[in-house]
Amino acid sequence: MSISSDAELAGMQKISECVAMVLKAMREHCKAGMSTLELDEFGGKMLEEMGAKSAPKLTYGFPGHTCISVNNAVAHGKPSADIILKEGDLINIDVSAELNGFWGDNGGSFVLGEDINNHQALVEASKEILQLAISQIKGGVKIADIGKLIETQAAKRGLTVIKNLAGHGIGYSLHEEPHDILNCYDRFNTTRFRKNSVVAIETFISTKSTIAASVEGDDWTLFGNKGGFVAQHEHTIIVTGDKPVILTEANGIWD
């Protein structure tokens, strides 16, 4: 999407605030002893009350309202009554939805309660790298250069990136052009960010793995090829000629 009217701007602001508020509320509602299914149902009820529809459910028939990935799960975690959250777990919640024809997307990783498993440094790295990457995005900047920045910043911290998951354009559908806003450098990608376009920028910062894939018995949840842990953070933004407008700022992932 390229924002070309007040109606488009208002529509994107409304759905982005919606998914941001749901993400923040789910993070605050999350408690040890709760199942990921319970947490997902809480988020799903909020979306319904706002008149929004779950994007993964609507687009892909995903078996949940939101994606909740725990510990070694990298992304697209399927909510389950059998996954019980524990103190110190590394949890990622990704909330995307549609409202009045407009789509918004955001996500964030956090440690539940006390950091007894030493995941907080990874979480902070993902937050910091996303913030730095977004600060460098404006019309005319090469998408590949942002991928290079993310990958370089991860390496400086002794970390890797997941190379086959990416940010993307968004607006009138969940995934639009550009489809490959990677966390790594792709010298063949000469595409540049366009002023007034709407994109979802996300980091996938890893302790070991570089590729994510599903495993036998679960077609949805993705795991790393070398194990370890991954932290993800994501904002929907409008690209401008200067600093981007962060539409999902209300999620508080940088607070």
N, C-alpha and C positions, 0 to 999 in steps of 0.2 A: 504494500500500500504506500502511496505517496499522499500525504495530507494536502488536500487542495480546497477544503471548505471548512467553515466553522462547525458544520454538522458532523463531518468526519472527525475533527478534533474532539468534539464533545463526546462522540460515541466511543472513541478510543480512551479518552480520559475515564469515562464511566466504567467500562469493562476492566480497565487496568486497575482502577481503585478497588473494584470488586474482588479480583483475584488476589490483590495485595492484602486486603483486609482479611480474607479467608486464610491466606498463608500465615499471617501474623497470629490470628486467633487459634489456628491449629497448633502452632508452635507453643503458644501459651497454655493451651488446653492439655497438651501432651503430658502424661504422667507414667511413672513406672508401674507396671502391673496391667496397663491398658493394652489391648490388642490393636494391631494396625487397622483392623476392620472397624473397630469402635471409633478410632481417630478419623478414618475416612468417612464414616457415616456422619460424624459431627461436621466435617467440612462440606459434605454433600448437602446436608440440611441448610447450611448457611447459603450455599449457592442457590438452592431452590427458593429460599426466602427472598433472595435478591432478584429472582427472576432469571438467573443465569443457568446455562446448561454446561455440564462437564465436557470439556473439549476432547479428552481421550476417549470418553465413552461415546460421544457423538460422532467422532471422526473414525475411530478404529474399533469400536465395540469393546473397549477396555473394561475389564471386570472390576471397576471401582470408579469413584468420582475423582480421585486424585492419585498420584503416584507416590508411594511411601517406601523408600529404600532404607534398609537397616544394616548397619555394619558393613559386611563384605559386598553387599549388593550395591552396584554402581548407579543404576537408574531404572526407571519404569517398574519399580517394585509394586507387585500386586497385593493389595490389602488382603489380610487373612486373619481369621479368628485364631489361628495357630501361632502367629507371630506375636509374642508377648514382649513388650518393651521393658528394658531393665535400666537401672541406674548406670550411667556411663556409656550407654549406647551412642553410636554415631548414627544420626537419623537425617535423612533427606526427604523433604516434602516438596513436590512440584505441583503447583496449582495452575491450571489453564482452563479457560471457559469462553463461552460465546454469550453475547447479550445484544439483542436488537441488530444482529448481523455483523457485529464487531467482535474480535477475538483478542484476548490478552493472555499473557504467559509469564510466570515467575516461579522461582524456587530458591531453596536455601537449605544448607546443611547445618546442624547444630549438635551439641553434646547434651544428652538428657541428664540433668542434675550435675553431680560432681564428676569431674574429668578423671575418673579412676583408671581409664585405659589410654590416657595421653593422646587424645584425638584433637584437642583444641588448637594445637599449632597448625595442623592441617586445615582446619576450618578457617583460621585467621588468614592463612596463606591464600586460600580460595577467595575470601572476601577482599583482601588487599589487591590481588591480581585483577579481579573483576573491576574494582574501582579504578585502578590504573588504566586498564584497557578502555573502559568507557570514557575516561577523561581525554583519551587521545582520538576518539572517533568524531569526525565531522565530514561534511561533504567533500569528496575528492580523495580521501584517504584510502589506500589500498587495503582491501579485506585481508590479504595475505600478510600485510605488515602487522596487523593486530594479532593474527595468529602467531606470528614470530615473537611478538612482545610477550604474549601469554606463555609460550613455550620457554622463552629465555628466562622470564621471571620465575617460573617453576624450577628450572634447572639451577638457578642461583640459590634456591632454598633446598637443594638436594632432592627435588621432587620431579615427577614426570607429568605428562598430560595424556588424557584419553583421546586418541587421534581420530576415532571414527564416530564421535558424537559432536554435534555442532549447534551453534546458534543459527538463527534463520529469520527471514522476513516474516511479518505477521500483519494482520489487519482484517481483510475480508475472509480469511481462512486461517487455520492454525499454522500451516507452513506455506510460505510464499517465497518468491525470489527475494534476496539471494538465499539459496538453500545450504550453502557450505561456509558458514562463518566458523571456521575451525579453530581449535586451540593450538594449532601448530602451523608452521610455514608451508605453504603450497606454492612453489615457484611458478606453477602453471596457471594459477588463478590470478588474472589481471584485473578482475572486477573491483570497482571502487564503490565506497558508500555514497549514496545519492542524498543530497539535501532534501529534507521533508519526508524521507522514507521512514517507515516504522520497522524496527528490527528487535528481535529478542537476543540479547547477548548473554552467553553463559560460559562459565568456567567449569572444567572437569579436571581437578588437580588430584594427582594420585601419588601414593607412596611407592608403588611398584609397577602397576600395570600400564599398558599403553593402548590396549584394545579391549572393548567390551562386547560380550556376546551372551546370548541366552544359553541355558543348559537343558539337558533332557528332562522332560517332565514339567517344564515351566517355559512357555513360549514368550512370556512377557518380561520377567525380571532379567536384567543384564548383570553379568559378573565380569571381573577383570581377568585377563589372560594369564597374569602372573600373581594373582592374589593381592593382598594388601587392602588398602582402604582408599576411598575417593570422596572428596568434598566438592559439591556443586553449588554455585550461586548464580542467579539469573534475574535480569531486569528487562522489561520492555521499554524501549526508548524511541524518541523521535530524533533523527539525525538533523542537525542544523548546520549553518555555516560557522558556528562557534561551538559552545558547549552543548551537549545533547540535553534534551528534556527527558527526565526519567519519569515515565508514566506510572511505574509501580513503586515509587519511593515509599509509599505508606506501609510497605511490608516490613520495614525496620530491620532488614538484614544487615545494615551497616551500623546500627545503633550499638 
